[in-house]
Amino acid sequence: MPAVSSQPAAAPVQQQPLSIPATELTIGRRVKVSLVWVTNPLDFWCQMLGADQDLEKLTFQLNECYEKMSPAENLVS
């Protein structure tokens, strides 16, 4: 039988939505990219150069979110 805690459950932490702004790409537009993963010539991943600031911001926001969570909320089931 699971143990019952006498302490009230912590209220969920309210967070702002996390997002990376969308980038509009049009046919014929050229952008600089970094090739980050290749499985084969038909299956590969690129990251636009300059988009790394958005990724760093998202990573920072995620870390802030996890730091504010209790250990129980941090578990993935």
Backbone as CSV, one residue per row, in Angstrom:
resi,resn,N_x,N_y,N_z,CA_x,CA_y,CA_z,C_x,C_y,C_z
1,MET,0.851,-1.174,0.000,0.000,0.000,0.000,0.898,1.238,0.000
2,PRO,0.636,2.240,-0.892,1.485,3.418,-0.967,1.352,4.278,0.288
3,ALA,2.449,4.961,0.628,2.437,5.862,1.778,1.601,7.086,1.458
4,VAL,0.918,7.604,2.464,0.085,8.789,2.297,0.791,9.947,2.966
5,SER,0.938,11.049,2.227,1.608,12.231,2.763,0.599,13.102,3.480
6,SER,1.014,13.649,4.628,0.132,14.549,5.367,0.282,15.982,4.890
7,GLN,1.244,16.230,3.993,1.459,17.579,3.487,0.580,17.808,2.267
8,PRO,0.062,19.042,2.128,-0.763,19.331,0.941,0.091,19.299,-0.320
9,ALA,-0.524,18.933,-1.406,0.177,18.890,-2.691,0.549,20.308,-3.114
10,ALA,1.698,20.447,-3.722,2.143,21.761,-4.195,1.280,22.195,-5.368
11,ALA,0.994,23.492,-5.399,0.218,24.036,-6.506,1.072,24.004,-7.769
12,PRO,0.481,23.698,-8.919,1.253,23.669,-10.155,1.836,25.049,-10.455
13,VAL,3.030,25.071,-10.994,3.696,26.323,-11.349,3.130,26.805,-12.674
14,GLN,2.693,28.049,-12.716,2.164,28.633,-13.942,3.334,29.190,-14.755
15,GLN,3.460,28.773,-15.987,4.553,29.201,-16.849,3.998,29.839,-18.113
16,GLN,4.785,30.742,-18.669,4.454,31.307,-19.966,4.761,30.247,-21.028
17,PRO,3.996,30.224,-22.111,4.283,29.251,-23.161,5.687,29.469,-23.729
18,LEU,6.373,28.374,-24.035,7.692,28.443,-24.633,7.539,28.356,-26.140
19,SER,8.292,29.168,-26.839,8.169,29.107,-28.291,9.418,29.650,-28.969
20,ILE,9.628,29.194,-30.171,10.647,29.739,-31.057,9.883,30.355,-32.217
21,PRO,10.148,31.612,-32.525,9.402,32.243,-33.613,9.605,31.514,-34.944
22,ALA,8.545,31.420,-35.704,8.612,30.769,-37.014,9.393,31.639,-37.989
23,THR,10.098,30.999,-38.887,10.833,31.700,-39.930,10.181,31.383,-41.259
24,GLU,9.854,32.415,-41.992,9.231,32.221,-43.300,10.314,31.925,-44.335
25,LEU,10.188,30.790,-44.986,11.084,30.430,-46.074,10.278,30.373,-47.357
26,THR,10.795,31.015,-48.368,10.115,31.006,-49.658,11.009,30.327,-50.688
27,ILE,10.398,29.805,-51.734,11.145,29.144,-52.800,12.093,30.161,-53.423
28,GLY,13.329,29.761,-53.566,14.347,30.622,-54.165,15.152,31.413,-53.148
29,ARG,14.669,31.500,-51.906,15.413,32.230,-50.874,16.610,31.388,-50.444
30,ARG,17.737,32.026,-50.267,18.939,31.324,-49.823,19.249,31.743,-48.390
31,VAL,19.532,30.747,-47.568,19.916,30.992,-46.185,21.124,30.129,-45.861
32,LYS,21.941,30.593,-44.939,23.084,29.803,-44.501,22.608,28.812,-43.452
33,VAL,23.063,27.565,-43.581,22.671,26.512,-42.652,23.895,25.726,-42.214
34,SER,23.705,24.999,-41.139,24.698,24.053,-40.659,24.060,22.674,-40.739
35,LEU,24.734,21.746,-41.356,24.244,20.382,-41.461,24.539,19.701,-40.125
36,VAL,23.489,19.285,-39.399,23.685,18.768,-38.044,23.514,17.257,-37.937
37,TRP,22.862,16.620,-38.893,22.680,15.157,-38.810,22.370,14.621,-40.192
38,VAL,23.028,13.522,-40.550,22.753,12.881,-41.835,22.640,11.384,-41.617
39,THR,21.515,10.823,-42.038,21.351,9.379,-42.044,21.663,8.847,-43.443
40,ASN,21.108,9.541,-44.437,21.375,9.221,-45.840,21.025,10.479,-46.639
41,PRO,21.269,10.504,-47.955,21.001,11.725,-48.735,19.542,12.199,-48.717
42,LEU,18.608,11.334,-48.353,17.199,11.720,-48.296,16.728,12.004,-46.877
43,ASP,17.570,11.773,-45.881,17.186,11.942,-44.483,18.293,12.710,-43.761
44,PHE,18.099,14.027,-43.628,19.107,14.852,-42.990,18.439,16.030,-42.281
45,TRP,19.165,16.640,-41.355,18.671,17.776,-40.585,19.638,18.939,-40.732
46,CYS,19.081,20.124,-40.920,19.862,21.360,-41.000,19.344,22.320,-39.946
47,GLN,20.216,23.222,-39.516,19.796,24.307,-38.638,20.229,25.606,-39.293
48,MET,19.296,26.540,-39.402,19.640,27.835,-39.972,20.634,28.534,-39.064
49,LEU,21.676,29.061,-39.666,22.628,29.837,-38.881,21.947,31.140,-38.487
50,GLY,22.163,31.557,-37.276,21.489,32.740,-36.756,20.293,32.367,-35.903
51,ALA,19.757,31.152,-36.092,18.619,30.699,-35.296,19.081,30.177,-33.947
52,ASP,20.393,30.091,-33.736,20.909,29.546,-32.485,20.552,30.414,-31.284
53,GLN,20.347,31.715,-31.492,19.931,32.583,-30.380,18.547,32.189,-29.881
54,ASP,17.640,31.863,-30.796,16.298,31.415,-30.405,16.367,30.095,-29.654
55,LEU,17.239,29.192,-30.108,17.389,27.905,-29.438,17.973,28.085,-28.040
56,GLU,18.947,28.974,-27.900,19.520,29.254,-26.577,18.468,29.835,-25.636
57,LYS,17.620,30.723,-26.152,16.558,31.321,-25.334,15.573,30.244,-24.875
58,LEU,15.188,29.346,-25.781,14.270,28.264,-25.433,14.886,27.346,-24.380
59,THR,16.177,27.011,-24.542,16.871,26.164,-23.569,16.887,26.829,-22.205
60,PHE,17.157,28.125,-22.155,17.161,28.874,-20.896,15.774,28.834,-20.253
61,GLN,14.722,29.052,-21.048,13.355,29.036,-20.522,12.986,27.656,-19.989
62,LEU,13.384,26.603,-20.681,13.106,25.250,-20.210,13.807,24.975,-18.884
63,ASN,15.072,25.384,-18.772,15.806,25.195,-17.528,15.149,25.939,-16.375
64,GLU,14.704,27.179,-16.621,13.994,27.935,-15.580,12.737,27.207,-15.138
65,CYS,12.004,26.673,-16.088,10.765,25.950,-15.798,11.036,24.732,-14.926
66,TYR,12.045,23.933,-15.296,12.367,22.730,-14.531,12.873,23.053,-13.135
67,GLU,13.617,24.159,-12.990,14.136,24.530,-11.673,13.013,24.898,-10.704
68,LYS,11.900,25.404,-11.214,10.775,25.818,-10.371,9.858,24.655,-10.004
69,MET,10.040,23.510,-10.650,9.177,22.361,-10.398,9.679,21.570,-9.199
70,SER,8.755,20.936,-8.523,9.135,20.043,-7.435,9.698,18.764,-8.047
71,PRO,10.451,17.972,-7.266,10.992,16.718,-7.826,9.898,15.793,-8.366
72,ALA,8.756,15.755,-7.710,7.670,14.886,-8.160,7.124,15.353,-9.526
73,GLU,7.051,16.674,-9.732,6.559,17.195,-11.006,7.586,16.997,-12.123
74,ASN,8.833,16.851,-11.754,9.912,16.701,-12.727,9.997,15.308,-13.308
75,LEU,9.292,14.355,-12.720,9.339,12.984,-13.208,8.496,12.809,-14.459
76,VAL,8.998,12.038,-15.374,8.258,11.720,-16.593,7.757,10.294,-16.440
77,SER,6.455,10.122,-16.612,5.919,8.768,-16.469,5.430,8.239,-17.780
